[in-house]
Amino acid sequence: MNYVVDDTGDIFFRTDPGTKLDGAARAETIAFEIDGLDEERQQGWSVLAVGDARWIADVEQIRTIQNTLQPWAAGAKANVVRLHPTKLTGRRIYRPMPPRATHA
């Protein structure tokens, strides 16, 4: 999922009608998780944002987000959801390095 974070820390994402949009329209609180991987450094990370979600109806705000955030997946992704996080958690994940060989 493509997303953008504004200066206030709110997270915006575009979506087509379906489960993400239905969930944001019905639930007051949603969870949004982003994971990443850096193969060169053999590490990853996971961030979870929980907070209030709103389906954006303001035409100007929708245009701004649509111009800023271009989806990679097929579909119009004409709907914009804003998540205002009230809780952020995260962790880094490191791949254990193999033991070094010792010479006798």
PEFEN-V17463 format. One record per pair of residues at least 12 apart in sequence whose C-alpha atoms are under 10 Angstrom apart, sorted by the first residue. I is the first residue (numbers start at 0). GAP is how many residues later the second one is. D is the distance in Angstrom with one decimal. If there is no record, write none. Layout:
i:I gap:GAP d:D
i:I gap:GAP d:D
This chain:
i:0 gap:12 d:7.5
i:0 gap:13 d:8.3
i:0 gap:14 d:8.7
i:0 gap:32 d:9.9
i:0 gap:33 d:8.6
i:0 gap:70 d:7.7
i:0 gap:71 d:8.0
i:0 gap:72 d:8.2
i:1 gap:12 d:7.3
i:1 gap:13 d:9.2
i:1 gap:32 d:9.9
i:1 gap:67 d:7.1
i:1 gap:68 d:7.6
i:1 gap:69 d:5.9
i:1 gap:70 d:7.2
i:1 gap:71 d:8.9
i:2 gap:31 d:9.6
i:2 gap:62 d:9.4
i:2 gap:65 d:9.6
i:2 gap:66 d:6.8
i:2 gap:67 d:9.0
i:2 gap:68 d:8.6
i:2 gap:77 d:9.9
i:2 gap:78 d:9.7
i:2 gap:79 d:9.8
i:3 gap:61 d:8.2
i:3 gap:64 d:8.0
i:3 gap:65 d:6.8
i:3 gap:78 d:9.7
i:4 gap:77 d:9.5
i:4 gap:78 d:9.4
i:4 gap:79 d:10.0
i:5 gap:59 d:10.0
i:7 gap:76 d:8.7
i:7 gap:77 d:9.9
i:8 gap:74 d:9.0
i:8 gap:75 d:7.3
i:8 gap:76 d:7.4
i:8 gap:77 d:10.0
i:9 gap:39 d:9.8
i:9 gap:41 d:9.6
i:9 gap:42 d:9.8
i:9 gap:43 d:9.6
i:9 gap:72 d:6.6
i:9 gap:73 d:5.6
i:9 gap:74 d:4.8
i:9 gap:75 d:6.5
i:9 gap:76 d:9.8
i:10 gap:21 d:9.0
i:10 gap:38 d:8.9
i:10 gap:42 d:9.3
i:10 gap:70 d:8.2
i:10 gap:71 d:5.7
i:10 gap:72 d:5.0
i:10 gap:73 d:6.6
i:10 gap:74 d:7.7
i:11 gap:41 d:9.5
i:11 gap:42 d:9.7
i:11 gap:43 d:9.8
i:11 gap:44 d:9.3
i:11 gap:50 d:9.9
i:11 gap:53 d:7.5
i:11 gap:57 d:8.8
i:11 gap:68 d:6.7
i:11 gap:69 d:5.6
i:11 gap:70 d:4.6
i:11 gap:71 d:6.3
i:11 gap:72 d:8.9
i:12 gap:42 d:10.0
i:12 gap:52 d:8.2
i:12 gap:53 d:9.2
i:12 gap:56 d:7.8
i:12 gap:57 d:9.8
i:12 gap:58 d:9.0
i:12 gap:64 d:9.0
i:12 gap:66 d:8.3
i:12 gap:67 d:5.7
i:12 gap:68 d:5.5
i:12 gap:69 d:6.8
i:12 gap:70 d:8.5
i:13 gap:41 d:9.9
i:13 gap:42 d:10.0
i:13 gap:48 d:9.2
i:13 gap:51 d:8.1
i:13 gap:52 d:7.6
i:13 gap:55 d:7.7
i:13 gap:56 d:8.5
i:13 gap:57 d:7.4
i:13 gap:62 d:8.9
i:13 gap:63 d:5.3
i:13 gap:64 d:6.6
i:13 gap:65 d:5.5
i:13 gap:66 d:4.5
i:13 gap:67 d:6.4
i:13 gap:68 d:9.1
i:14 gap:56 d:8.7
i:14 gap:58 d:9.9
i:14 gap:60 d:8.5
i:14 gap:61 d:7.9
i:14 gap:62 d:4.3
i:14 gap:63 d:6.4
i:14 gap:64 d:5.3
i:14 gap:65 d:6.3
i:14 gap:66 d:7.7
i:15 gap:58 d:9.8
i:15 gap:59 d:7.0
i:15 gap:60 d:6.7
i:15 gap:61 d:4.5
i:15 gap:62 d:6.2
i:15 gap:63 d:6.1
i:15 gap:64 d:8.8
i:16 gap:59 d:9.9
i:16 gap:60 d:8.1
i:16 gap:61 d:8.7
i:16 gap:62 d:7.5
i:19 gap:61 d:9.0
i:20 gap:33 d:9.5
i:20 gap:34 d:7.5
i:20 gap:58 d:7.8
i:20 gap:59 d:8.6
i:20 gap:60 d:7.5
i:21 gap:33 d:9.4
i:22 gap:30 d:9.1
i:22 gap:32 d:9.9
i:23 gap:28 d:8.7
i:23 gap:29 d:5.7
i:23 gap:30 d:6.3
i:23 gap:31 d:6.5
i:23 gap:57 d:7.1
i:23 gap:58 d:8.8
i:23 gap:59 d:8.8
i:24 gap:28 d:7.8
i:24 gap:29 d:6.7
i:24 gap:30 d:6.1
i:24 gap:31 d:9.8
i:24 gap:56 d:8.9
i:25 gap:27 d:9.3
i:25 gap:28 d:9.4
i:25 gap:29 d:9.7
i:26 gap:25 d:8.3
i:26 gap:26 d:7.5
i:26 gap:27 d:9.0
i:27 gap:23 d:7.9
i:27 gap:24 d:5.5
i:27 gap:25 d:6.1
i:27 gap:26 d:7.9
i:28 gap:21 d:6.9
i:28 gap:22 d:5.1
i:28 gap:23 d:4.6
i:28 gap:24 d:6.0
i:28 gap:25 d:9.2
i:28 gap:54 d:8.7
i:28 gap:55 d:9.3
i:28 gap:56 d:9.2
i:28 gap:57 d:9.5
i:29 gap:19 d:8.3
i:29 gap:20 d:5.7
i:29 gap:21 d:5.8
i:29 gap:22 d:6.5
i:29 gap:23 d:6.3
i:29 gap:24 d:9.8
i:29 gap:53 d:7.8
i:29 gap:54 d:9.6
i:29 gap:55 d:9.1
i:30 gap:17 d:6.8
i:30 gap:18 d:5.7
i:30 gap:19 d:4.4
i:30 gap:20 d:6.7
i:30 gap:21 d:9.0
i:30 gap:22 d:9.1
i:30 gap:52 d:8.7
i:30 gap:54 d:8.8
i:30 gap:56 d:9.4
i:30 gap:57 d:9.7
i:31 gap:15 d:8.3
i:31 gap:16 d:5.7
i:31 gap:17 d:5.2
i:31 gap:18 d:6.4
i:31 gap:19 d:8.7
i:31 gap:51 d:8.3
i:31 gap:53 d:9.1
i:31 gap:56 d:9.7
i:32 gap:13 d:7.1
i:32 gap:14 d:5.7
i:32 gap:15 d:4.5
i:32 gap:16 d:6.4
i:32 gap:17 d:8.7
i:32 gap:55 d:9.8
i:32 gap:56 d:9.6
i:32 gap:57 d:9.3
i:33 gap:12 d:5.8
i:33 gap:13 d:5.4
i:33 gap:14 d:6.6
i:33 gap:15 d:8.6
i:33 gap:56 d:9.4
i:34 gap:12 d:6.4
i:34 gap:13 d:8.8
i:34 gap:55 d:9.4
i:34 gap:56 d:9.7
i:34 gap:57 d:9.7
i:35 gap:56 d:9.4
i:35 gap:57 d:9.7
i:36 gap:55 d:9.7
i:36 gap:56 d:9.0
i:36 gap:57 d:9.9
i:37 gap:56 d:9.9
i:38 gap:56 d:9.7
i:40 gap:53 d:8.6
i:40 gap:54 d:8.9
i:41 gap:51 d:8.6
i:41 gap:52 d:6.3
i:41 gap:53 d:5.6
i:41 gap:54 d:8.5
i:41 gap:55 d:8.9
i:42 gap:49 d:7.1
i:42 gap:50 d:5.5
i:42 gap:51 d:4.4
i:42 gap:52 d:6.0
i:42 gap:53 d:9.4
i:43 gap:47 d:8.5
i:43 gap:48 d:5.7
i:43 gap:49 d:4.9
i:43 gap:50 d:6.5
i:43 gap:51 d:8.5
i:44 gap:45 d:7.2
i:44 gap:46 d:5.6
i:44 gap:47 d:4.3
i:44 gap:48 d:5.6
i:44 gap:49 d:8.6
i:45 gap:43 d:8.4
i:45 gap:44 d:5.4
i:45 gap:45 d:5.6
i:45 gap:46 d:6.6
i:45 gap:47 d:8.0
i:46 gap:41 d:7.1
i:46 gap:42 d:5.8
i:46 gap:43 d:4.1
i:46 gap:44 d:6.7
i:46 gap:45 d:8.9
i:47 gap:37 d:9.3
i:47 gap:39 d:8.0
i:47 gap:40 d:5.7
i:47 gap:41 d:5.3
i:47 gap:42 d:6.0
i:47 gap:43 d:9.2
i:48 gap:34 d:8.4
i:48 gap:35 d:8.6
i:48 gap:36 d:5.6
i:48 gap:37 d:7.5
i:48 gap:38 d:5.8
i:48 gap:39 d:4.6
i:48 gap:40 d:6.7
i:48 gap:41 d:8.7
i:49 gap:33 d:8.0
i:49 gap:34 d:7.9
i:49 gap:35 d:5.2
i:49 gap:36 d:6.0
i:49 gap:37 d:5.2
i:49 gap:38 d:6.5
i:49 gap:39 d:8.8
i:50 gap:31 d:9.8
i:50 gap:32 d:6.2
i:50 gap:33 d:5.4
i:50 gap:34 d:4.2
i:50 gap:35 d:4.8
i:50 gap:36 d:6.5
i:50 gap:37 d:8.9
i:51 gap:30 d:8.2
i:51 gap:31 d:5.6
i:51 gap:32 d:5.2
i:51 gap:33 d:6.6
i:51 gap:34 d:7.5
i:52 gap:28 d:6.7
i:52 gap:29 d:5.5
i:52 gap:30 d:4.4
i:52 gap:31 d:6.3
i:52 gap:32 d:8.5
i:53 gap:26 d:8.6
i:53 gap:27 d:5.7
i:53 gap:28 d:5.3
i:53 gap:29 d:6.6
i:53 gap:30 d:8.4
i:54 gap:24 d:7.5
i:54 gap:25 d:6.1
i:54 gap:26 d:4.5
i:54 gap:27 d:6.4
i:54 gap:28 d:9.0
i:55 gap:23 d:7.4
i:55 gap:24 d:5.5
i:55 gap:25 d:5.6
i:55 gap:26 d:6.7
i:56 gap:22 d:8.6
i:56 gap:23 d:8.1
i:56 gap:24 d:9.2
i:57 gap:22 d:9.7
i:60 gap:19 d:8.8
i:61 gap:16 d:8.2
i:61 gap:17 d:7.6
i:61 gap:18 d:6.3
i:61 gap:19 d:9.2
i:62 gap:15 d:9.4
i:62 gap:17 d:9.5
i:64 gap:13 d:10.0
i:64 gap:14 d:9.8
i:64 gap:15 d:7.5
i:64 gap:16 d:9.8
i:65 gap:12 d:7.7
i:65 gap:13 d:8.9
i:65 gap:14 d:8.1
